[in-house]
Structure formats: structure tokens, C-alpha cells
């Protein structure tokens, strides 16, 4: 199953991605981050900055507070 998020800024693996989509495929365990080009069905939007991690074959999304 694929899980997608879009955020103003995604922090993943020490890199920052502005206006990108993070897509996690729980069947393969693969996370991809691609630039936002158009709306995609079933994509959850997060305003601001979020940190994405993957643990136990699950994508975790945590809002980042404070200076970025």
C-alpha cells in the first residue's frame, strides 16, 4: 500500500525538500521523494515543515517546530 504526503518542506535523511511529495510503499519498504508537479489522489497535505522517518515498515511524519 502506498502512503503519500505533501508539505511546504520535508526533512528526510538530513536533506530538505521544498514542495515535494514523500511516497512510502509499505509492500516494498521504499520511500521516494519527488517534486510536486500536480495534485495526486490520496495525498495528505501538511503545512509548514515536517520530518519524515521510516521505522518498522511505516512512514512517520512529525511537524518541526522552532527555527528551520
mmCIF file as Biopython writes it, N, C-alpha, C and O atoms, coordinates in Angstrom:
data_model
#
loop_
_atom_site.group_PDB
_atom_site.id
_atom_site.type_symbol
_atom_site.label_atom_id
_atom_site.label_alt_id
_atom_site.label_comp_id
_atom_site.label_asym_id
_atom_site.label_entity_id
_atom_site.label_seq_id
_atom_site.pdbx_PDB_ins_code
_atom_site.Cartn_x
_atom_site.Cartn_y
_atom_site.Cartn_z
_atom_site.occupancy
_atom_site.B_iso_or_equiv
_atom_site.auth_seq_id
_atom_site.auth_asym_id
_atom_site.pdbx_PDB_model_num
ATOM 1   N N  . UNK A ? 1  ? 0.843  -1.178 0.000   1.0 0.0 1  A 1 
ATOM 2   C CA . UNK A ? 1  ? 0.000  0.000  0.000   1.0 0.0 1  A 1 
ATOM 3   C C  . UNK A ? 1  ? 0.889  1.243  0.000   1.0 0.0 1  A 1 
ATOM 4   O O  . UNK A ? 1  ? 1.923  1.278  0.668   1.0 0.0 1  A 1 
ATOM 5   N N  . UNK A ? 2  ? 0.476  2.258  -0.755  1.0 0.0 2  A 1 
ATOM 6   C CA . UNK A ? 2  ? 1.266  3.481  -0.842  1.0 0.0 2  A 1 
ATOM 7   C C  . UNK A ? 2  ? 0.644  4.570  0.019   1.0 0.0 2  A 1 
ATOM 8   O O  . UNK A ? 2  ? -0.575 4.731  0.069   1.0 0.0 2  A 1 
ATOM 9   N N  . UNK A ? 3  ? 1.517  5.316  0.697   1.0 0.0 3  A 1 
ATOM 10  C CA . UNK A ? 3  ? 1.116  6.435  1.532   1.0 0.0 3  A 1 
ATOM 11  C C  . UNK A ? 3  ? 1.887  7.659  1.029   1.0 0.0 3  A 1 
ATOM 12  O O  . UNK A ? 3  ? 3.109  7.616  0.892   1.0 0.0 3  A 1 
ATOM 13  N N  . UNK A ? 4  ? 1.160  8.751  0.754   1.0 0.0 4  A 1 
ATOM 14  C CA . UNK A ? 4  ? 1.791  9.947  0.216   1.0 0.0 4  A 1 
ATOM 15  C C  . UNK A ? 4  ? 1.480  11.167 1.071   1.0 0.0 4  A 1 
ATOM 16  O O  . UNK A ? 4  ? 0.369  11.329 1.576   1.0 0.0 4  A 1 
ATOM 17  N N  . UNK A ? 5  ? 2.493  12.025 1.222   1.0 0.0 5  A 1 
ATOM 18  C CA . UNK A ? 5  ? 2.295  13.313 1.870   1.0 0.0 5  A 1 
ATOM 19  C C  . UNK A ? 5  ? 2.923  14.400 1.024   1.0 0.0 5  A 1 
ATOM 20  O O  . UNK A ? 5  ? 3.881  14.161 0.288   1.0 0.0 5  A 1 
ATOM 21  N N  . UNK A ? 6  ? 2.376  15.588 1.138   1.0 0.0 6  A 1 
ATOM 22  C CA . UNK A ? 6  ? 2.924  16.785 0.508   1.0 0.0 6  A 1 
ATOM 23  C C  . UNK A ? 6  ? 3.086  17.800 1.620   1.0 0.0 6  A 1 
ATOM 24  O O  . UNK A ? 6  ? 2.200  17.944 2.462   1.0 0.0 6  A 1 
ATOM 25  N N  . UNK A ? 7  ? 4.204  18.502 1.635   1.0 0.0 7  A 1 
ATOM 26  C CA . UNK A ? 7  ? 4.427  19.529 2.656   1.0 0.0 7  A 1 
ATOM 27  C C  . UNK A ? 7  ? 5.167  20.704 2.047   1.0 0.0 7  A 1 
ATOM 28  O O  . UNK A ? 7  ? 5.814  20.584 1.006   1.0 0.0 7  A 1 
ATOM 29  N N  . UNK A ? 8  ? 5.058  21.850 2.720   1.0 0.0 8  A 1 
ATOM 30  C CA . UNK A ? 8  ? 5.837  23.010 2.284   1.0 0.0 8  A 1 
ATOM 31  C C  . UNK A ? 8  ? 7.324  22.657 2.288   1.0 0.0 8  A 1 
ATOM 32  O O  . UNK A ? 8  ? 8.071  23.046 1.390   1.0 0.0 8  A 1 
ATOM 33  N N  . UNK A ? 9  ? 7.745  21.903 3.328   1.0 0.0 9  A 1 
ATOM 34  C CA . UNK A ? 9  ? 9.137  21.438 3.389   1.0 0.0 9  A 1 
ATOM 35  C C  . UNK A ? 9  ? 9.175  20.091 4.099   1.0 0.0 9  A 1 
ATOM 36  O O  . UNK A ? 9  ? 8.579  19.918 5.162   1.0 0.0 9  A 1 
ATOM 37  N N  . UNK A ? 10 ? 9.884  19.139 3.496   1.0 0.0 10 A 1 
ATOM 38  C CA . UNK A ? 10 ? 10.081 17.810 4.076   1.0 0.0 10 A 1 
ATOM 39  C C  . UNK A ? 10 ? 11.551 17.677 4.435   1.0 0.0 10 A 1 
ATOM 40  O O  . UNK A ? 10 ? 12.425 17.976 3.621   1.0 0.0 10 A 1 
ATOM 41  N N  . UNK A ? 11 ? 11.824 17.228 5.661   1.0 0.0 11 A 1 
ATOM 42  C CA . UNK A ? 11 ? 13.191 16.935 6.098   1.0 0.0 11 A 1 
ATOM 43  C C  . UNK A ? 11 ? 13.305 15.414 6.159   1.0 0.0 11 A 1 
ATOM 44  O O  . UNK A ? 11 ? 12.536 14.750 6.853   1.0 0.0 11 A 1 
ATOM 45  N N  . UNK A ? 12 ? 14.278 14.873 5.420   1.0 0.0 12 A 1 
ATOM 46  C CA . UNK A ? 12 ? 14.479 13.423 5.407   1.0 0.0 12 A 1 
ATOM 47  C C  . UNK A ? 12 ? 15.952 13.136 5.177   1.0 0.0 12 A 1 
ATOM 48  O O  . UNK A ? 12 ? 16.557 13.661 4.242   1.0 0.0 12 A 1 
ATOM 49  N N  . UNK A ? 13 ? 16.520 12.313 6.021   1.0 0.0 13 A 1 
ATOM 50  C CA . UNK A ? 13 ? 17.912 11.891 5.852   1.0 0.0 13 A 1 
ATOM 51  C C  . UNK A ? 13 ? 18.892 13.046 5.826   1.0 0.0 13 A 1 
ATOM 52  O O  . UNK A ? 13 ? 19.912 12.979 5.140   1.0 0.0 13 A 1 
ATOM 53  N N  . UNK A ? 14 ? 18.595 14.110 6.566   1.0 0.0 14 A 1 
ATOM 54  C CA . UNK A ? 14 ? 19.497 15.249 6.622   1.0 0.0 14 A 1 
ATOM 55  C C  . UNK A ? 14 ? 19.352 16.231 5.466   1.0 0.0 14 A 1 
ATOM 56  O O  . UNK A ? 14 ? 20.068 17.230 5.409   1.0 0.0 14 A 1 
ATOM 57  N N  . UNK A ? 15 ? 18.434 15.956 4.548   1.0 0.0 15 A 1 
ATOM 58  C CA . UNK A ? 15 ? 18.192 16.865 3.418   1.0 0.0 15 A 1 
ATOM 59  C C  . UNK A ? 15 ? 16.821 17.511 3.561   1.0 0.0 15 A 1 
ATOM 60  O O  . UNK A ? 15 ? 15.929 16.974 4.219   1.0 0.0 15 A 1 
ATOM 61  N N  . UNK A ? 16 ? 16.671 18.671 2.934   1.0 0.0 16 A 1 
ATOM 62  C CA . UNK A ? 16 ? 15.404 19.409 2.960   1.0 0.0 16 A 1 
ATOM 63  C C  . UNK A ? 16 ? 14.851 19.490 1.540   1.0 0.0 16 A 1 
ATOM 64  O O  . UNK A ? 16 ? 15.585 19.751 0.586   1.0 0.0 16 A 1 
ATOM 65  N N  . UNK A ? 17 ? 13.564 19.264 1.420   1.0 0.0 17 A 1 
ATOM 66  C CA . UNK A ? 17 ? 12.891 19.258 0.125   1.0 0.0 17 A 1 
ATOM 67  C C  . UNK A ? 17 ? 11.692 20.193 0.190   1.0 0.0 17 A 1 
ATOM 68  O O  . UNK A ? 17 ? 10.736 19.928 0.919   1.0 0.0 17 A 1 
ATOM 69  N N  . UNK A ? 18 ? 11.735 21.287 -0.567  1.0 0.0 18 A 1 
ATOM 70  C CA . UNK A ? 18 ? 10.625 22.243 -0.587  1.0 0.0 18 A 1 
ATOM 71  C C  . UNK A ? 18 ? 9.603  21.840 -1.646  1.0 0.0 18 A 1 
ATOM 72  O O  . UNK A ? 18 ? 9.940  21.578 -2.801  1.0 0.0 18 A 1 
ATOM 73  N N  . UNK A ? 19 ? 8.321  21.799 -1.207  1.0 0.0 19 A 1 
ATOM 74  C CA . UNK A ? 19 ? 7.203  21.433 -2.073  1.0 0.0 19 A 1 
ATOM 75  C C  . UNK A ? 19 ? 7.459  20.125 -2.824  1.0 0.0 19 A 1 
ATOM 76  O O  . UNK A ? 19 ? 7.444  20.076 -4.054  1.0 0.0 19 A 1 
ATOM 77  N N  . UNK A ? 20 ? 7.691  19.084 -2.053  1.0 0.0 20 A 1 
ATOM 78  C CA . UNK A ? 20 ? 7.890  17.739 -2.585  1.0 0.0 20 A 1 
ATOM 79  C C  . UNK A ? 20 ? 6.832  16.794 -2.014  1.0 0.0 20 A 1 
ATOM 80  O O  . UNK A ? 20 ? 6.162  17.099 -1.028  1.0 0.0 20 A 1 
ATOM 81  N N  . UNK A ? 21 ? 6.708  15.654 -2.659  1.0 0.0 21 A 1 
ATOM 82  C CA . UNK A ? 21 ? 5.836  14.580 -2.187  1.0 0.0 21 A 1 
ATOM 83  C C  . UNK A ? 21 ? 6.716  13.432 -1.717  1.0 0.0 21 A 1 
ATOM 84  O O  . UNK A ? 21 ? 7.612  12.987 -2.435  1.0 0.0 21 A 1 
ATOM 85  N N  . UNK A ? 22 ? 6.449  12.956 -0.497  1.0 0.0 22 A 1 
ATOM 86  C CA . UNK A ? 22 ? 7.107  11.749 0.012   1.0 0.0 22 A 1 
ATOM 87  C C  . UNK A ? 22 ? 6.113  10.609 -0.143  1.0 0.0 22 A 1 
ATOM 88  O O  . UNK A ? 22 ? 4.985  10.688 0.344   1.0 0.0 22 A 1 
ATOM 89  N N  . UNK A ? 23 ? 6.534  9.553  -0.820  1.0 0.0 23 A 1 
ATOM 90  C CA . UNK A ? 23 ? 5.661  8.400  -1.038  1.0 0.0 23 A 1 
ATOM 91  C C  . UNK A ? 23 ? 6.333  7.159  -0.475  1.0 0.0 23 A 1 
ATOM 92  O O  . UNK A ? 23 ? 7.456  6.819  -0.848  1.0 0.0 23 A 1 
ATOM 93  N N  . UNK A ? 24 ? 5.634  6.491  0.423   1.0 0.0 24 A 1 
ATOM 94  C CA . UNK A ? 24 ? 6.171  5.270  1.027   1.0 0.0 24 A 1 
ATOM 95  C C  . UNK A ? 24 ? 5.329  4.090  0.573   1.0 0.0 24 A 1 
ATOM 96  O O  . UNK A ? 24 ? 4.105  4.104  0.708   1.0 0.0 24 A 1 
ATOM 97  N N  . UNK A ? 25 ? 5.977  3.081  0.041   1.0 0.0 25 A 1 
ATOM 98  C CA . UNK A ? 25 ? 5.308  1.851  -0.388  1.0 0.0 25 A 1 
ATOM 99  C C  . UNK A ? 25 ? 5.582  0.780  0.670   1.0 0.0 25 A 1 
ATOM 100 O O  . UNK A ? 25 ? 6.690  0.251  0.759   1.0 0.0 25 A 1 
ATOM 101 N N  . UNK A ? 26 ? 4.567  0.471  1.461   1.0 0.0 26 A 1 
ATOM 102 C CA . UNK A ? 26 ? 4.764  -0.494 2.553   1.0 0.0 26 A 1 
ATOM 103 C C  . UNK A ? 26 ? 4.982  -1.918 2.043   1.0 0.0 26 A 1 
ATOM 104 O O  . UNK A ? 26 ? 5.490  -2.764 2.780   1.0 0.0 26 A 1 
ATOM 105 N N  . UNK A ? 27 ? 4.609  -2.190 0.803   1.0 0.0 27 A 1 
ATOM 106 C CA . UNK A ? 27 ? 4.842  -3.525 0.240   1.0 0.0 27 A 1 
ATOM 107 C C  . UNK A ? 27 ? 6.327  -3.756 -0.059  1.0 0.0 27 A 1 
ATOM 108 O O  . UNK A ? 27 ? 6.842  -4.858 0.127   1.0 0.0 27 A 1 
ATOM 109 N N  . UNK A ? 28 ? 7.005  -2.702 -0.526  1.0 0.0 28 A 1 
ATOM 110 C CA . UNK A ? 28 ? 8.421  -2.838 -0.881  1.0 0.0 28 A 1 
ATOM 111 C C  . UNK A ? 28 ? 9.353  -2.248 0.172   1.0 0.0 28 A 1 
ATOM 112 O O  . UNK A ? 28 ? 10.547 -2.547 0.194   1.0 0.0 28 A 1 
ATOM 113 N N  . UNK A ? 29 ? 8.792  -1.397 1.055   1.0 0.0 29 A 1 
ATOM 114 C CA . UNK A ? 29 ? 9.621  -0.736 2.063   1.0 0.0 29 A 1 
ATOM 115 C C  . UNK A ? 29 ? 10.416 0.425  1.495   1.0 0.0 29 A 1 
ATOM 116 O O  . UNK A ? 29 ? 11.403 0.851  2.096   1.0 0.0 29 A 1 
ATOM 117 N N  . UNK A ? 30 ? 10.005 0.941  0.352   1.0 0.0 30 A 1 
ATOM 118 C CA . UNK A ? 30 ? 10.750 2.000  -0.340  1.0 0.0 30 A 1 
ATOM 119 C C  . UNK A ? 30 ? 10.085 3.359  -0.161  1.0 0.0 30 A 1 
ATOM 120 O O  . UNK A ? 30 ? 8.869  3.487  -0.306  1.0 0.0 30 A 1 
ATOM 121 N N  . UNK A ? 31 ? 10.885 4.371  0.154   1.0 0.0 31 A 1 
ATOM 122 C CA . UNK A ? 31 ? 10.430 5.751  0.256   1.0 0.0 31 A 1 
ATOM 123 C C  . UNK A ? 31 ? 11.032 6.540  -0.895  1.0 0.0 31 A 1 
ATOM 124 O O  . UNK A ? 31 ? 12.241 6.488  -1.122  1.0 0.0 31 A 1 
ATOM 125 N N  . UNK A ? 32 ? 10.198 7.268  -1.618  1.0 0.0 32 A 1 
ATOM 126 C CA . UNK A ? 32 ? 10.683 8.130  -2.686  1.0 0.0 32 A 1 
ATOM 127 C C  . UNK A ? 32 ? 10.214 9.552  -2.417  1.0 0.0 32 A 1 
ATOM 128 O O  . UNK A ? 32 ? 9.132  9.762  -1.868  1.0 0.0 32 A 1 
ATOM 129 N N  . UNK A ? 33 ? 11.023 10.518 -2.801  1.0 0.0 33 A 1 
ATOM 130 C CA . UNK A ? 33 ? 10.676 11.920 -2.656  1.0 0.0 33 A 1 
ATOM 131 C C  . UNK A ? 33 ? 10.820 12.561 -4.027  1.0 0.0 33 A 1 
ATOM 132 O O  . UNK A ? 33 ? 11.888 12.527 -4.639  1.0 0.0 33 A 1 
ATOM 133 N N  . UNK A ? 34 ? 9.716  13.149 -4.500  1.0 0.0 34 A 1 
ATOM 134 C CA . UNK A ? 34 ? 9.698  13.742 -5.828  1.0 0.0 34 A 1 
ATOM 135 C C  . UNK A ? 34 ? 9.104  15.145 -5.758  1.0 0.0 34 A 1 
ATOM 136 O O  . UNK A ? 34 ? 8.287  15.432 -4.883  1.0 0.0 34 A 1 
ATOM 137 N N  . UNK A ? 35 ? 9.512  16.015 -6.675  1.0 0.0 35 A 1 
ATOM 138 C CA . UNK A ? 35 ? 8.947  17.370 -6.691  1.0 0.0 35 A 1 
ATOM 139 C C  . UNK A ? 35 ? 7.435  17.321 -6.939  1.0 0.0 35 A 1 
ATOM 140 O O  . UNK A ? 35 ? 6.933  16.460 -7.661  1.0 0.0 35 A 1 
ATOM 141 N N  . UNK A ? 36 ? 6.731  18.265 -6.322  1.0 0.0 36 A 1 
ATOM 142 C CA . UNK A ? 36 ? 5.298  18.392 -6.543  1.0 0.0 36 A 1 
ATOM 143 C C  . UNK A ? 36 ? 5.080  18.995 -7.923  1.0 0.0 36 A 1 
ATOM 144 O O  . UNK A ? 36 ? 5.607  20.064 -8.233  1.0 0.0 36 A 1 
ATOM 145 N N  . UNK A ? 37 ? 4.296  18.299 -8.755  1.0 0.0 37 A 1 
ATOM 146 C CA . UNK A ? 37 ? 4.003  18.771 -10.095 1.0 0.0 37 A 1 
ATOM 147 C C  . UNK A ? 37 ? 2.501  19.011 -10.254 1.0 0.0 37 A 1 
ATOM 148 O O  . UNK A ? 37 ? 2.077  20.018 -10.821 1.0 0.0 37 A 1 
ATOM 149 N N  . UNK A ? 38 ? 1.705  18.067 -9.743  1.0 0.0 38 A 1 
ATOM 150 C CA . UNK A ? 38 ? 0.256  18.175 -9.832  1.0 0.0 38 A 1 
ATOM 151 C C  . UNK A ? 38 ? -0.375 17.420 -8.674  1.0 0.0 38 A 1 
ATOM 152 O O  . UNK A ? 38 ? 0.259  16.581 -8.035  1.0 0.0 38 A 1 
ATOM 153 N N  . UNK A ? 39 ? -1.646 17.739 -8.417  1.0 0.0 39 A 1 
ATOM 154 C CA . UNK A ? 39 ? -2.339 17.058 -7.330  1.0 0.0 39 A 1 
ATOM 155 C C  . UNK A ? 39 ? -2.455 15.574 -7.646  1.0 0.0 39 A 1 
ATOM 156 O O  . UNK A ? 39 ? -2.699 15.178 -8.786  1.0 0.0 39 A 1 
ATOM 157 N N  . UNK A ? 40 ? -2.274 14.768 -6.614  1.0 0.0 40 A 1 
ATOM 158 C CA . UNK A ? 40 ? -2.392 13.319 -6.732  1.0 0.0 40 A 1 
ATOM 159 C C  . UNK A ? 40 ? -3.396 12.849 -5.690  1.0 0.0 40 A 1 
ATOM 160 O O  . UNK A ? 40 ? -3.339 13.266 -4.533  1.0 0.0 40 A 1 
ATOM 161 N N  . UNK A ? 41 ? -4.305 11.991 -6.095  1.0 0.0 41 A 1 
ATOM 162 C CA . UNK A ? 41 ? -5.333 11.497 -5.175  1.0 0.0 41 A 1 
ATOM 163 C C  . UNK A ? 41 ? -4.700 10.833 -3.957  1.0 0.0 41 A 1 
ATOM 164 O O  . UNK A ? 41 ? -3.623 10.242 -4.038  1.0 0.0 41 A 1 
ATOM 165 N N  . UNK A ? 42 ? -5.390 10.945 -2.835  1.0 0.0 42 A 1 
ATOM 166 C CA . UNK A ? 42 ? -4.974 10.300 -1.580  1.0 0.0 42 A 1 
ATOM 167 C C  . UNK A ? 42 ? -3.614 10.777 -1.075  1.0 0.0 42 A 1 
ATOM 168 O O  . UNK A ? 42 ? -2.847 9.996  -0.512  1.0 0.0 42 A 1 
ATOM 169 N N  . UNK A ? 43 ? -3.320 12.056 -1.276  1.0 0.0 43 A 1 
ATOM 170 C CA . UNK A ? 43 ? -2.084 12.648 -0.763  1.0 0.0 43 A 1 
ATOM 171 C C  . UNK A ? 43 ? -2.463 13.605 0.354   1.0 0.0 43 A 1 
ATOM 172 O O  . UNK A ? 43 ? -3.248 14.530 0.146   1.0 0.0 43 A 1 
ATOM 173 N N  . UNK A ? 44 ? -1.913 13.387 1.529   1.0 0.0 44 A 1 
ATOM 174 C CA . UNK A ? 44 ? -2.218 14.234 2.682   1.0 0.0 44 A 1 
ATOM 175 C C  . UNK A ? 44 ? -1.270 15.437 2.688   1.0 0.0 44 A 1 
ATOM 176 O O  . UNK A ? 44 ? -0.063 15.287 2.501   1.0 0.0 44 A 1 
ATOM 177 N N  . UNK A ? 45 ? -1.832 16.629 2.905   1.0 0.0 45 A 1 
ATOM 178 C CA . UNK A ? 45 ? -1.039 17.850 2.911   1.0 0.0 45 A 1 
ATOM 179 C C  . UNK A ? 45 ? -0.716 18.264 4.346   1.0 0.0 45 A 1 
ATOM 180 O O  . UNK A ? 45 ? -1.582 18.245 5.221   1.0 0.0 45 A 1 
ATOM 181 N N  . UNK A ? 46 ? 0.546  18.638 4.572   1.0 0.0 46 A 1 
ATOM 182 C CA . UNK A ? 46 ? 0.996  19.168 5.858   1.0 0.0 46 A 1 
ATOM 183 C C  . UNK A ? 46 ? 1.543  20.570 5.630   1.0 0.0 46 A 1 
ATOM 184 O O  . UNK A ? 46 ? 2.519  20.733 4.899   1.0 0.0 46 A 1 
ATOM 185 N N  . UNK A ? 47 ? 0.934  21.591 6.242   1.0 0.0 47 A 1 
ATOM 186 C CA . UNK A ? 47 ? 1.506  22.927 6.114   1.0 0.0 47 A 1 
ATOM 187 C C  . UNK A ? 47 ? 2.792  23.025 6.936   1.0 0.0 47 A 1 
ATOM 188 O O  . UNK A ? 47 ? 2.937  22.351 7.956   1.0 0.0 47 A 1 
ATOM 189 N N  . UNK A ? 48 ? 3.711  23.860 6.492   1.0 0.0 48 A 1 
ATOM 190 C CA . UNK A ? 48 ? 4.953  24.046 7.236   1.0 0.0 48 A 1 
ATOM 191 C C  . UNK A ? 48 ? 5.970  22.976 6.937   1.0 0.0 48 A 1 
ATOM 192 O O  . UNK A ? 48 ? 5.987  22.398 5.850   1.0 0.0 48 A 1 
ATOM 193 N N  . UNK A ? 49 ? 6.830  22.713 7.924   1.0 0.0 49 A 1 
ATOM 194 C CA . UNK A ? 49 ? 7.938  21.772 7.792   1.0 0.0 49 A 1 
ATOM 195 C C  . UNK A ? 49 ? 7.648  20.507 8.594   1.0 0.0 49 A 1 
ATOM 196 O O  . UNK A ? 49 ? 7.209  20.576 9.742   1.0 0.0 49 A 1 
ATOM 197 N N  . UNK A ? 50 ? 7.898  19.343 7.976   1.0 0.0 50 A 1 
ATOM 198 C CA . UNK A ? 50 ? 7.738  18.063 8.658   1.0 0.0 50 A 1 
ATOM 199 C C  . UNK A ? 50 ? 9.003  17.235 8.494   1.0 0.0 50 A 1 
ATOM 200 O O  . UNK A ? 50 ? 9.726  17.365 7.507   1.0 0.0 50 A 1 
ATOM 201 N N  . UNK A ? 51 ? 9.256  16.386 9.477   1.0 0.0 51 A 1 
ATOM 202 C CA . UNK A ? 51 ? 10.364 15.432 9.393   1.0 0.0 51 A 1 
ATOM 203 C C  . UNK A ? 51 ? 9.772  14.060 9.120   1.0 0.0 51 A 1 
ATOM 204 O O  . UNK A ? 51 ? 8.833  13.631 9.790   1.0 0.0 51 A 1 
ATOM 205 N N  . UNK A ? 52 ? 10.331 13.376 8.128   1.0 0.0 52 A 1 
ATOM 206 C CA . UNK A ? 52 ? 9.851  12.042 7.747   1.0 0.0 52 A 1 
ATOM 207 C C  . UNK A ? 52 ? 10.910 11.019 8.120   1.0 0.0 52 A 1 
ATOM 208 O O  . UNK A ? 52 ? 12.092 11.188 7.818   1.0 0.0 52 A 1 
ATOM 209 N N  . UNK A ? 53 ? 10.466 9.949  8.785   1.0 0.0 53 A 1 
ATOM 210 C CA . UNK A ? 53 ? 11.328 8.809  9.088   1.0 0.0 53 A 1 
ATOM 211 C C  . UNK A ? 53 ? 10.559 7.541  8.736   1.0 0.0 53 A 1 
ATOM 212 O O  . UNK A ? 53 ? 9.335  7.555  8.612   1.0 0.0 53 A 1 
ATOM 213 N N  . UNK A ? 54 ? 11.289 6.454  8.580   1.0 0.0 54 A 1 
ATOM 214 C CA . UNK A ? 54 ? 10.664 5.156  8.330   1.0 0.0 54 A 1 
ATOM 215 C C  . UNK A ? 54 ? 11.163 4.192  9.389   1.0 0.0 54 A 1 
ATOM 216 O O  . UNK A ? 54 ? 12.368 3.981  9.527   1.0 0.0 54 A 1 
ATOM 217 N N  . UNK A ? 55 ? 10.235 3.603  10.138  1.0 0.0 55 A 1 
ATOM 218 C CA . UNK A ? 55 ? 10.566 2.581  11.131  1.0 0.0 55 A 1 
ATOM 219 C C  . UNK A ? 55 ? 9.513  1.495  11.079  1.0 0.0 55 A 1 
ATOM 220 O O  . UNK A ? 55 ? 8.329  1.768  10.880  1.0 0.0 55 A 1 
ATOM 221 N N  . UNK A ? 56 ? 9.947  0.279  11.257  1.0 0.0 56 A 1 
ATOM 222 C CA . UNK A ? 56 ? 9.032  -0.872 11.255  1.0 0.0 56 A 1 
ATOM 223 C C  . UNK A ? 56 ? 8.096  -0.863 10.048  1.0 0.0 56 A 1 
ATOM 224 O O  . UNK A ? 56 ? 6.902  -1.141 10.162  1.0 0.0 56 A 1 
ATOM 225 N N  . UNK A ? 57 ? 8.675  -0.534 8.882   1.0 0.0 57 A 1 
ATOM 226 C CA . UNK A ? 57 ? 7.921  -0.519 7.620   1.0 0.0 57 A 1 
ATOM 227 C C  . UNK A ? 57 ? 6.718  0.415  7.675   1.0 0.0 57 A 1 
ATOM 228 O O  . UNK A ? 57 ? 5.645  0.106  7.158   1.0 0.0 57 A 1 
ATOM 229 N N  . UNK A ? 58 ? 6.926  1.581  8.324   1.0 0.0 58 A 1 
ATOM 230 C CA . UNK A ? 58 ? 5.879  2.589  8.422   1.0 0.0 58 A 1 
ATOM 231 C C  . UNK A ? 58 ? 6.512  3.972  8.274   1.0 0.0 58 A 1 
ATOM 232 O O  . UNK A ? 58 ? 7.564  4.250  8.850   1.0 0.0 58 A 1 
ATOM 233 N N  . UNK A ? 59 ? 5.854  4.838  7.493   1.0 0.0 59 A 1 
ATOM 234 C CA . UNK A ? 59 ? 6.322  6.213  7.350   1.0 0.0 59 A 1 
ATOM 235 C C  . UNK A ? 59 ? 5.773  7.034  8.514   1.0 0.0 59 A 1 
ATOM 236 O O  . UNK A ? 59 ? 4.569  7.056  8.767   1.0 0.0 59 A 1 
ATOM 237 N N  . UNK A ? 60 ? 6.693  7.712  9.221   1.0 0.0 60 A 1 
ATOM 238 C CA . UNK A ? 60 ? 6.314  8.563  10.336  1.0 0.0 60 A 1 
ATOM 239 C C  . UNK A ? 60 ? 6.527  10.011 9.938   1.0 0.0 60 A 1 
ATOM 240 O O  . UNK A ? 60 ? 7.553  10.362 9.354   1.0 0.0 60 A 1 
ATOM 241 N N  . UNK A ? 61 ? 5.550  10.851 10.258  1.0 0.0 61 A 1 
ATOM 242 C CA . UNK A ? 61 ? 5.603  12.265 9.907   1.0 0.0 61 A 1 
ATOM 243 C C  . UNK A ? 61 ? 5.449  13.073 11.185  1.0 0.0 61 A 1 
ATOM 244 O O  . UNK A ? 61 ? 4.472  12.918 11.918  1.0 0.0 61 A 1 
ATOM 245 N N  . UNK A ? 62 ? 6.436  13.947 11.448  1.0 0.0 62 A 1 
ATOM 246 C CA . UNK A ? 62 ? 6.428  14.742 12.671  1.0 0.0 62 A 1 
ATOM 247 C C  . UNK A ? 62 ? 6.628  16.211 12.301  1.0 0.0 62 A 1 
ATOM 248 O O  . UNK A ? 62 ? 7.608  16.562 11.644  1.0 0.0 62 A 1 
ATOM 249 N N  . UNK A ? 63 ? 5.681  17.082 12.730  1.0 0.0 63 A 1 
ATOM 250 C CA . UNK A ? 63 ? 5.878  18.512 12.480  1.0 0.0 63 A 1 
ATOM 251 C C  . UNK A ? 63 ? 7.148  19.021 13.159  1.0 0.0 63 A 1 
ATOM 252 O O  . UNK A ? 63 ? 7.474  18.612 14.274  1.0 0.0 63 A 1 
ATOM 253 N N  . UNK A ? 64 ? 7.855  19.911 12.481  1.0 0.0 64 A 1 
ATOM 254 C CA . UNK A ? 64 ? 9.062  20.535 13.026  1.0 0.0 64 A 1 
ATOM 255 C C  . UNK A ? 64 ? 8.666  21.896 13.558  1.0 0.0 64 A 1 
ATOM 256 O O  . UNK A ? 64 ? 8.090  22.709 12.835  1.0 0.0 64 A 1 
ATOM 257 N N  . UNK A ? 65 ? 8.973  22.147 14.822  1.0 0.0 65 A 1 
ATOM 258 C CA . UNK A ? 65 ? 8.665  23.449 15.408  1.0 0.0 65 A 1 
ATOM 259 C C  . UNK A ? 65 ? 9.953  24.210 15.664  1.0 0.0 65 A 1 
ATOM 260 O O  . UNK A ? 65 ? 11.026 23.616 15.775  1.0 0.0 65 A 1 
ATOM 261 N N  . UNK A ? 66 ? 9.843  25.489 15.755  1.0 0.0 66 A 1 
ATOM 262 C CA . UNK A ? 66 ? 11.026 26.308 16.001  1.0 0.0 66 A 1 
ATOM 263 C C  . UNK A ? 66 ? 11.693 26.699 14.714  1.0 0.0 66 A 1 
ATOM 264 O O  . UNK A ? 66 ? 11.164 26.438 13.633  1.0 0.0 66 A 1 
ATOM 265 N N  . UNK A ? 67 ? 12.864 27.331 14.812  1.0 0.0 67 A 1 
ATOM 266 C CA . UNK A ? 67 ? 13.579 27.785 13.608  1.0 0.0 67 A 1 
ATOM 267 C C  . UNK A ? 67 ? 13.980 26.635 12.712  1.0 0.0 67 A 1 
ATOM 268 O O  . UNK A ? 67 ? 14.379 25.574 13.194  1.0 0.0 67 A 1 
ATOM 269 N N  . UNK A ? 68 ? 13.877 26.840 11.414  1.0 0.0 68 A 1 
ATOM 270 C CA . UNK A ? 68 ? 14.260 25.784 10.451  1.0 0.0 68 A 1 
ATOM 271 C C  . UNK A ? 68 ? 15.402 26.234 9.588   1.0 0.0 68 A 1 
ATOM 272 O O  . UNK A ? 68 ? 15.857 25.482 8.725   1.0 0.0 68 A 1 
#
